Amino acid sequence: MSDFNPVSLFHIIWQVLSGWFWPLVVITLVLLYGVFSGFKGLRRRGLRAGPPLFWALVAGLLATVIATWLLPYSTHADLSIFRSLIDFLAVVLLALVCGLGVFALVFSIVARKRIRRIN
């Protein structure tokens, strides 16, 4: 356990995701840029971030709920895996990744539309 550090975690994730690793890193960076630039643009124009945050939270929550129910089917499992709390939490945590991606995408789109509408 003493060898378990961020570098070894990086290599584990790299091995697990193989060909998907770098595209997912790039997508994550683009989504983070969209969120930060959306906040920056709203703040620069003196606009509230409330409406874009609301719609992004709604879309992210909806995507998390849908992904929670669809993830077991991606491994050909049935909904009986939800009997165990640890399995349910693992599925919800994986679904949160999907929900966070949708949140970032929706926030950046709605923030940019709001900024363009004001200009």
DSSP file with accessible surface (Angstrom, degrees, kcal/mol):
  #  RESIDUE AA STRUCTURE BP1 BP2  ACC     N-H-->O    O-->H-N    N-H-->O    O-->H-N    TCO  KAPPA ALPHA  PHI   PSI    X-CA   Y-CA   Z-CA
    1    1 A M    >         0   0  194      0, 0.0     3,-1.4     0, 0.0     0, 0.0   0.000 360.0 360.0 360.0 -20.5    0.0    0.0    0.0
    2    2 A S  T 3   +     0   0  113      1,-0.3     0, 0.0     3,-0.0     0, 0.0   0.730 360.0  57.2 -70.3 -20.7    3.0    2.3    0.5
    3    3 A D  T 3  S+     0   0  133      2,-0.0     2,-1.1     5,-0.0    -1,-0.3   0.451  79.2 105.6 -86.6  -0.6    3.5    2.3   -3.3
    4    4 A F    <   +     0   0  115     -3,-1.4    -1,-0.0     4,-0.1     3,-0.0  -0.688  47.5 135.1 -85.4 101.6   -0.1    3.6   -3.9
    5    5 A N  S  > S-     0   0   75     -2,-1.1     4,-2.5     1,-0.0     5,-0.2  -0.794  71.8 -83.5-136.1 177.6    0.4    7.2   -4.9
    6    6 A P  H  > S+     0   0  108      0, 0.0     4,-2.4     0, 0.0     5,-0.1   0.852 125.8  54.3 -57.7 -33.1   -0.9    9.6   -7.6
    7    7 A V  H  > S+     0   0   94      2,-0.2     4,-2.1     1,-0.2     5,-0.2   0.938 110.4  44.7 -67.3 -44.3    1.6    8.4  -10.1
    8    8 A S  H  > S+     0   0   31      2,-0.2     4,-2.2    -5,-0.2    -1,-0.2   0.891 112.4  52.8 -67.8 -35.5    0.6    4.8   -9.7
    9    9 A L  H  X S+     0   0   76     -4,-2.5     4,-2.6     2,-0.2     5,-0.2   0.911 107.2  52.9 -63.4 -40.0   -3.1    5.8   -9.8
   10   10 A F  H  X S+     0   0   76     -4,-2.4     4,-2.5    -5,-0.2    -2,-0.2   0.933 110.6  46.7 -59.1 -44.7   -2.4    7.6  -13.1
   11   11 A H  H  X S+     0   0   88     -4,-2.1     4,-2.2     2,-0.2    -1,-0.2   0.861 110.7  52.3 -69.5 -34.9   -0.8    4.5  -14.6
   12   12 A I  H  X S+     0   0   84     -4,-2.2     4,-2.4     2,-0.2    -1,-0.2   0.945 112.4  44.9 -63.9 -47.3   -3.7    2.3  -13.4
   13   13 A I  H  X S+     0   0   71     -4,-2.6     4,-2.7     1,-0.2     5,-0.3   0.910 111.8  53.4 -63.8 -39.6   -6.2    4.6  -15.0
   14   14 A W  H  X S+     0   0   95     -4,-2.5     4,-1.5    -5,-0.2     7,-0.2   0.916 111.4  45.4 -61.7 -41.5   -4.1    4.7  -18.1
   15   15 A Q  H  < S+     0   0  150     -4,-2.2    -1,-0.2     2,-0.2    -2,-0.2   0.892 114.7  47.9 -69.4 -38.6   -4.0    0.9  -18.4
   16   16 A V  H  < S+     0   0  109     -4,-2.4    -2,-0.2     1,-0.2    -1,-0.2   0.922 120.0  36.0 -69.8 -44.6   -7.7    0.5  -17.7
   17   17 A L  H >< S+     0   0   59     -4,-2.7     3,-2.8    -5,-0.2     4,-0.2   0.668  82.9 167.6 -84.9 -17.1   -8.9    3.2  -20.2
   18   18 A S  G >< S+     0   0   78     -4,-1.5     3,-1.2    -5,-0.3     4,-0.4  -0.100  72.5  13.0  41.9-108.6   -6.2    2.4  -22.8
   19   19 A G  G 3  S+     0   0   62      1,-0.3    -1,-0.3     2,-0.1     3,-0.1   0.688 127.7  57.8 -70.4 -17.4   -7.2    4.1  -26.0
   20   20 A W  G <> S+     0   0  179     -3,-2.8     4,-2.1     1,-0.1    -1,-0.3   0.569  84.0  86.4 -87.5  -9.2   -9.9    6.3  -24.3
   21   21 A F  H <> S+     0   0   15     -3,-1.2     4,-2.1    -4,-0.2     5,-0.2   0.962  91.9  37.4 -61.2 -58.4   -7.5    7.9  -21.8
   22   22 A W  H  > S+     0   0  132     -4,-0.4     4,-2.5     2,-0.2     5,-0.2   0.899 115.6  52.2 -68.9 -39.0   -6.1   10.9  -23.8
   23   23 A P  H  > S+     0   0   61      0, 0.0     4,-2.6     0, 0.0    -1,-0.2   0.928 111.5  48.8 -60.2 -37.9   -9.4   11.7  -25.6
   24   24 A L  H  X S+     0   0   68     -4,-2.1     4,-2.4     2,-0.2    -2,-0.2   0.879 109.7  51.8 -68.7 -35.0  -11.2   11.7  -22.2
   25   25 A V  H  X S+     0   0   44     -4,-2.1     4,-2.4    -5,-0.2    -1,-0.2   0.932 111.6  46.8 -64.3 -43.4   -8.4   14.0  -20.7
   26   26 A V  H  X S+     0   0   85     -4,-2.5     4,-2.5     2,-0.2    -2,-0.2   0.932 112.1  49.8 -64.8 -44.2   -8.9   16.4  -23.7
   27   27 A I  H  X S+     0   0   92     -4,-2.6     4,-2.6     1,-0.2    -1,-0.2   0.919 110.8  50.9 -60.9 -41.3  -12.7   16.4  -23.3
   28   28 A T  H  X S+     0   0   76     -4,-2.4     4,-2.6     1,-0.2    -2,-0.2   0.928 110.5  48.2 -62.2 -43.7  -12.3   17.1  -19.6
   29   29 A L  H  X S+     0   0  107     -4,-2.4     4,-2.4     2,-0.2    -1,-0.2   0.893 111.4  50.2 -65.6 -38.9  -10.0   20.0  -20.2
   30   30 A V  H  X S+     0   0   93     -4,-2.5     4,-2.3     2,-0.2    -2,-0.2   0.924 111.8  48.0 -65.1 -42.5  -12.3   21.5  -22.9
   31   31 A L  H  X S+     0   0   37     -4,-2.6     4,-2.2     2,-0.2    -2,-0.2   0.912 111.5  50.0 -66.0 -40.1  -15.3   21.2  -20.5
   32   32 A L  H  X S+     0   0   83     -4,-2.6     4,-2.6     1,-0.2     5,-0.2   0.913 109.9  51.0 -63.1 -41.0  -13.4   22.8  -17.7
   33   33 A Y  H  X S+     0   0  161     -4,-2.4     4,-2.9     1,-0.2     5,-0.3   0.911 108.6  52.7 -61.5 -40.9  -12.4   25.6  -20.0
   34   34 A G  H  X S+     0   0    6     -4,-2.3     4,-1.9     2,-0.2    -2,-0.2   0.908 111.2  45.8 -62.4 -40.9  -16.0   26.1  -21.0
   35   35 A V  H  X S+     0   0   19     -4,-2.2     4,-2.5     2,-0.2     5,-0.2   0.952 115.7  44.9 -67.8 -48.0  -17.2   26.4  -17.3
   36   36 A F  H  X S+     0   0  138     -4,-2.6     4,-2.5     1,-0.2    -2,-0.2   0.919 115.3  46.7 -65.2 -41.3  -14.4   28.7  -16.3
   37   37 A S  H  X S+     0   0   19     -4,-2.9     4,-2.7    -5,-0.2    -1,-0.2   0.856 110.8  54.1 -70.3 -31.0  -14.8   30.9  -19.4
   38   38 A G  H  X S+     0   0    0     -4,-1.9     4,-2.4    -5,-0.3     5,-0.2   0.940 111.5  44.0 -65.0 -46.5  -18.6   31.0  -18.9
   39   39 A F  H  X S+     0   0   81     -4,-2.5     4,-2.5     2,-0.2     5,-0.2   0.922 114.8  50.0 -61.5 -42.3  -18.2   32.2  -15.3
   40   40 A K  H  X S+     0   0  127     -4,-2.5     4,-2.4    -5,-0.2    -2,-0.2   0.916 111.7  47.2 -64.9 -43.4  -15.6   34.7  -16.4
   41   41 A G  H  X S+     0   0    8     -4,-2.7     4,-1.4     2,-0.2    -1,-0.2   0.900 113.2  48.3 -65.9 -40.1  -17.8   36.1  -19.2
   42   42 A L  H  <>S+     0   0    2     -4,-2.4     5,-2.8    -5,-0.2     4,-0.3   0.926 114.0  46.5 -65.3 -43.3  -20.8   36.3  -17.0
   43   43 A R  H ><5S+     0   0  214     -4,-2.5     3,-1.2     1,-0.2    -2,-0.2   0.894 108.1  56.1 -66.6 -38.9  -18.8   38.1  -14.3
   44   44 A R  H 3<5S+     0   0  163     -4,-2.4    -1,-0.2     1,-0.3    -2,-0.2   0.845 112.1  42.7 -63.1 -32.2  -17.2   40.5  -16.7
   45   45 A R  T 3<5S-     0   0   98     -4,-1.4    -1,-0.3    -5,-0.2    -2,-0.2   0.355 115.5-113.7 -96.1   3.8  -20.6   41.6  -18.0
   46   46 A G  T < 5 +     0   0   67     -3,-1.2     2,-0.3    -4,-0.3    -3,-0.2   0.758  66.6 145.5  73.4  25.9  -22.1   41.8  -14.5
   47   47 A L      < -     0   0   34     -5,-2.8    -1,-0.2    -6,-0.2     2,-0.2  -0.664  51.0-112.8 -96.5 151.3  -24.6   39.0  -15.0
   48   48 A R        -     0   0  167     -2,-0.3    -1,-0.1     1,-0.1    -5,-0.0  -0.544  10.4-147.3 -78.1 148.5  -25.7   36.5  -12.5
   49   49 A A  S  > S+     0   0   22     -2,-0.2     4,-2.3     1,-0.2     5,-0.2   0.380  73.9 100.8 -94.0   4.9  -24.7   32.9  -12.9
   50   50 A G  H  > S+     0   0   33      2,-0.2     4,-2.8     1,-0.2     5,-0.2   0.932  78.5  45.1 -58.9 -56.2  -27.9   31.7  -11.3
   51   51 A P  H  > S+     0   0   37      0, 0.0     4,-2.3     0, 0.0     5,-0.3   0.940 115.7  45.9 -60.6 -45.2  -30.0   30.7  -14.4
   52   52 A P  H  > S+     0   0    0      0, 0.0     4,-2.3     0, 0.0    -2,-0.2   0.918 114.6  49.5 -63.0 -37.4  -27.1   28.9  -16.2
   53   53 A L  H  X S+     0   0   53     -4,-2.3     4,-2.7     2,-0.2     5,-0.2   0.905 109.5  52.1 -65.0 -40.6  -26.3   27.1  -13.0
   54   54 A F  H  X S+     0   0  116     -4,-2.8     4,-2.4    -5,-0.2    -1,-0.2   0.957 113.2  42.3 -60.4 -50.6  -29.9   26.1  -12.4
   55   55 A W  H  X S+     0   0  145     -4,-2.3     4,-2.4     1,-0.2    -1,-0.2   0.875 114.8  51.3 -67.9 -33.7  -30.4   24.6  -15.9
   56   56 A A  H  X S+     0   0    0     -4,-2.3     4,-2.7    -5,-0.3    -1,-0.2   0.909 110.7  48.7 -68.4 -39.7  -27.0   22.9  -15.7
   57   57 A L  H  X S+     0   0  109     -4,-2.7     4,-2.6     2,-0.2     5,-0.2   0.907 111.9  49.1 -65.5 -41.1  -27.8   21.4  -12.3
   58   58 A V  H  X S+     0   0   65     -4,-2.4     4,-2.5    -5,-0.2    -2,-0.2   0.949 114.7  44.3 -62.8 -46.5  -31.2   20.1  -13.6
   59   59 A A  H  X S+     0   0   25     -4,-2.4     4,-2.6     1,-0.2    -2,-0.2   0.907 114.5  49.4 -66.4 -40.0  -29.6   18.6  -16.7
   60   60 A G  H  X S+     0   0    6     -4,-2.7     4,-2.2     2,-0.2    -1,-0.2   0.905 112.1  47.8 -65.9 -40.9  -26.7   17.1  -14.6
   61   61 A L  H  X S+     0   0  120     -4,-2.6     4,-2.5     2,-0.2    -2,-0.2   0.926 112.8  48.7 -65.4 -42.8  -29.1   15.6  -12.1
   62   62 A L  H  X S+     0   0  106     -4,-2.5     4,-2.6    -5,-0.2     5,-0.2   0.925 112.0  48.7 -63.0 -42.8  -31.3   14.1  -14.8
   63   63 A A  H  X S+     0   0   17     -4,-2.6     4,-2.7     1,-0.2    -1,-0.2   0.886 110.6  51.8 -65.5 -36.3  -28.2   12.7  -16.6
   64   64 A T  H  X S+     0   0   17     -4,-2.2     4,-2.2     2,-0.2    -2,-0.2   0.925 110.9  47.0 -65.9 -43.1  -27.0   11.2  -13.3
   65   65 A V  H  X S+     0   0   70     -4,-2.5     4,-1.6     2,-0.2    -2,-0.2   0.939 114.8  46.0 -64.0 -45.6  -30.4    9.5  -12.6
   66   66 A I  H  X S+     0   0   87     -4,-2.6     4,-1.8     1,-0.2    -2,-0.2   0.930 113.7  48.7 -63.8 -43.6  -30.6    8.1  -16.2
   67   67 A A  H  X S+     0   0   14     -4,-2.7     4,-2.5     1,-0.2    -1,-0.2   0.857 105.0  59.8 -66.5 -32.4  -27.0    6.9  -16.1
   68   68 A T  H  < S+     0   0   11     -4,-2.2    -1,-0.2     1,-0.2    -2,-0.2   0.903 111.7  39.5 -61.1 -39.2  -27.6    5.2  -12.7
   69   69 A W  H  < S+     0   0  121     -4,-1.6     4,-0.4    -3,-0.2    -1,-0.2   0.776 119.5  46.0 -82.0 -24.8  -30.3    3.1  -14.2
   70   70 A L  H  X S+     0   0  104     -4,-1.8     4,-1.0    -5,-0.2     3,-0.4   0.755  94.5  74.5 -89.7 -25.6  -28.5    2.4  -17.5
   71   71 A L  H >X S+     0   0   51     -4,-2.5     3,-0.8     1,-0.2     4,-0.6   0.887  91.9  54.2 -59.3 -41.7  -25.0    1.6  -16.2
   72   72 A P  H >4>S+     0   0    2      0, 0.0     5,-2.6     0, 0.0     3,-1.1   0.900 105.9  54.4 -60.5 -32.8  -25.9   -1.9  -15.0
   73   73 A Y  H >45S+     0   0  120     -4,-0.4     3,-1.4    -3,-0.4    -2,-0.2   0.759  95.5  67.1 -71.6 -22.7  -27.3   -2.8  -18.4
   74   74 A S  H <<5S+     0   0   81     -4,-1.0    -1,-0.2    -3,-0.8    -3,-0.1   0.737 107.1  40.8 -69.8 -19.8  -24.0   -1.8  -20.0
   75   75 A T  T <<5S-     0   0  100     -3,-1.1    -1,-0.3    -4,-0.6    -2,-0.2   0.148 120.2-109.5-107.5  14.6  -22.4   -4.8  -18.3
   76   76 A H  T < 5S+     0   0  181     -3,-1.4    -3,-0.2     1,-0.2     2,-0.2   0.784  75.8 135.9  61.7  29.6  -25.4   -7.0  -19.0
   77   77 A A      < -     0   0   28     -5,-2.6    -1,-0.2    -6,-0.2     2,-0.2  -0.572  48.2-130.4 -95.9 166.8  -26.3   -7.0  -15.3
   78   78 A D    >   -     0   0   93     -2,-0.2     3,-1.4    -3,-0.1     4,-0.1  -0.548  34.1 -90.9-109.1-179.1  -29.9   -6.6  -14.0
   79   79 A L  G >  S+     0   0   66      1,-0.3     3,-1.5    -2,-0.2     4,-0.0   0.495 105.5  90.8 -74.5   0.8  -31.2   -4.2  -11.4
   80   80 A S  G >   +     0   0   41      1,-0.3     3,-1.5     2,-0.1    -1,-0.3   0.684  69.1  76.8 -69.9 -12.3  -30.7   -6.8   -8.6
   81   81 A I  G X  S+     0   0   45     -3,-1.4     3,-1.0     1,-0.3    -1,-0.3   0.707  78.4  73.5 -68.7 -17.1  -27.2   -5.3   -8.1
   82   82 A F  G <  S+     0   0   37     -3,-1.5    -1,-0.3     1,-0.2    -2,-0.1   0.466  73.8  83.5 -76.4   0.5  -28.9   -2.4   -6.3
   83   83 A R  G <  S+     0   0  212     -3,-1.5     2,-0.4    -4,-0.0    -1,-0.2   0.838  82.3  67.1 -69.6 -32.4  -29.6   -4.7   -3.3
   84   84 A S  S <> S-     0   0   47     -3,-1.0     4,-2.1    -4,-0.2     5,-0.2  -0.767  76.8-144.9 -93.2 133.7  -26.1   -4.1   -2.0
   85   85 A L  H  > S+     0   0  123     -2,-0.4     4,-2.7     1,-0.2     5,-0.2   0.906  99.2  52.5 -64.8 -40.4  -25.3   -0.6   -0.7
   86   86 A I  H  > S+     0   0  119      1,-0.2     4,-2.1     2,-0.2    -1,-0.2   0.900 110.3  47.9 -66.9 -37.1  -21.7   -0.7   -1.9
   87   87 A D  H  > S+     0   0   77      2,-0.2     4,-2.3     1,-0.2    -1,-0.2   0.913 112.0  50.0 -67.8 -40.7  -22.7   -1.7   -5.4
   88   88 A F  H  X S+     0   0   74     -4,-2.1     4,-2.5     1,-0.2    -2,-0.2   0.928 111.2  48.7 -62.9 -44.1  -25.4    1.0   -5.5
   89   89 A L  H  X S+     0   0   80     -4,-2.7     4,-2.6     1,-0.2    -1,-0.2   0.881 109.7  52.3 -64.8 -37.5  -22.8    3.6   -4.4
   90   90 A A  H  X S+     0   0   49     -4,-2.1     4,-2.1     2,-0.2    -1,-0.2   0.921 111.3  46.7 -64.2 -41.7  -20.3    2.5   -7.0
   91   91 A V  H  X S+     0   0   16     -4,-2.3     4,-2.4     2,-0.2    -2,-0.2   0.920 112.5  49.7 -66.6 -41.6  -22.9    2.8   -9.8
   92   92 A V  H  X S+     0   0   36     -4,-2.5     4,-2.0     1,-0.2    -2,-0.2   0.913 109.7  51.3 -65.2 -40.4  -24.0    6.2   -8.5
   93   93 A L  H  X S+     0   0  113     -4,-2.6     4,-0.9     2,-0.2    -1,-0.2   0.907 111.7  46.9 -64.5 -39.5  -20.4    7.4   -8.4
   94   94 A L  H  X S+     0   0  113     -4,-2.1     4,-1.0     1,-0.2     3,-0.5   0.886 111.5  51.9 -66.8 -37.1  -19.8    6.3  -12.0
   95   95 A A  H  X S+     0   0    0     -4,-2.4     4,-2.4     1,-0.2    -2,-0.2   0.819  99.8  63.9 -69.2 -29.0  -23.1    7.9  -13.0
   96   96 A L  H  X S+     0   0   72     -4,-2.0     4,-2.9     1,-0.2    -1,-0.2   0.830  94.9  60.1 -63.6 -30.2  -21.9   11.2  -11.4
   97   97 A V  H  X S+     0   0  100     -4,-0.9     4,-1.9    -3,-0.5    -1,-0.2   0.943 108.1  44.0 -61.2 -45.4  -19.1   11.3  -13.9
   98   98 A C  H  X S+     0   0   60     -4,-1.0     4,-2.3     1,-0.2    -2,-0.2   0.925 113.7  51.0 -63.1 -44.8  -21.7   11.4  -16.7
   99   99 A G  H  X S+     0   0    3     -4,-2.4     4,-2.6     1,-0.2    -2,-0.2   0.891 109.0  50.5 -62.5 -39.4  -23.8   13.9  -14.7
  100  100 A L  H  X S+     0   0  113     -4,-2.9     4,-2.5     2,-0.2    -1,-0.2   0.882 109.3  51.5 -67.6 -37.1  -20.8   16.2  -14.2
  101  101 A G  H  X S+     0   0   25     -4,-1.9     4,-2.3    -5,-0.2    -2,-0.2   0.930 112.1  45.7 -63.8 -43.5  -20.0   16.1  -17.9
  102  102 A V  H  X S+     0   0   45     -4,-2.3     4,-2.9     2,-0.2     5,-0.3   0.909 111.3  54.0 -65.6 -40.3  -23.5   17.1  -18.8
  103  103 A F  H  X S+     0   0   44     -4,-2.6     4,-2.8    -5,-0.2     5,-0.2   0.947 110.4  45.8 -57.0 -49.3  -23.5   19.8  -16.2
  104  104 A A  H  X S+     0   0   12     -4,-2.5     4,-2.2     2,-0.2    -2,-0.2   0.912 114.6  47.8 -63.5 -41.4  -20.3   21.3  -17.6
  105  105 A L  H  X S+     0   0   89     -4,-2.3     4,-2.2     2,-0.2    -2,-0.2   0.949 114.9  44.2 -65.3 -48.5  -21.6   21.1  -21.2
  106  106 A V  H  X S+     0   0   35     -4,-2.9     4,-2.9     1,-0.2     5,-0.3   0.917 113.2  51.6 -65.4 -42.0  -25.0   22.7  -20.4
  107  107 A F  H  X S+     0   0    0     -4,-2.8     4,-2.7    -5,-0.3     5,-0.3   0.936 110.7  47.2 -61.7 -45.3  -23.5   25.4  -18.2
  108  108 A S  H  X S+     0   0   13     -4,-2.2     4,-1.9    -5,-0.2    -1,-0.2   0.906 115.2  46.4 -65.7 -36.9  -21.1   26.5  -20.8
  109  109 A I  H  X S+     0   0   80     -4,-2.2     4,-2.3    -5,-0.2    -2,-0.2   0.948 115.9  43.6 -68.7 -48.5  -23.8   26.5  -23.5
  110  110 A V  H  X S+     0   0   37     -4,-2.9     4,-2.3     1,-0.2    -2,-0.2   0.905 113.6  51.6 -67.1 -38.2  -26.4   28.4  -21.5
  111  111 A A  H  X S+     0   0    0     -4,-2.7     4,-2.4    -5,-0.3    -1,-0.2   0.929 110.9  47.9 -63.9 -42.7  -23.8   30.9  -20.1
  112  112 A R  H  X S+     0   0   82     -4,-1.9     4,-2.5    -5,-0.3    -2,-0.2   0.896 111.0  50.6 -66.7 -38.0  -22.6   31.7  -23.7
  113  113 A K  H  X S+     0   0  128     -4,-2.3     4,-2.1     2,-0.2    -1,-0.2   0.910 111.3  48.8 -63.6 -40.7  -26.1   32.1  -24.9
  114  114 A R  H  X S+     0   0   47     -4,-2.3     4,-1.4     2,-0.2    -2,-0.2   0.901 111.7  48.8 -66.5 -38.7  -26.9   34.5  -22.0
  115  115 A I  H  X S+     0   0   16     -4,-2.4     4,-1.6     1,-0.2    -2,-0.2   0.926 113.0  47.5 -66.1 -43.3  -23.7   36.5  -22.7
  116  116 A R  H  < S+     0   0  172     -4,-2.5    -2,-0.2     1,-0.2    -1,-0.2   0.851 107.8  56.1 -65.9 -35.2  -24.5   36.7  -26.5
  117  117 A R  H  < S+     0   0  184     -4,-2.1    -1,-0.2     1,-0.2    -2,-0.2   0.868 108.0  48.1 -66.6 -34.1  -28.1   37.8  -25.7
  118  118 A I  H  <        0   0   94     -4,-1.4    -1,-0.2    -5,-0.2    -2,-0.2   0.857 360.0 360.0 -75.4 -34.9  -26.9   40.7  -23.7
  119  119 A N     <        0   0  129     -4,-1.6    -3,-0.1    -5,-0.1    -4,-0.0   0.490 360.0 360.0 -70.3 360.0  -24.4   41.9  -26.3
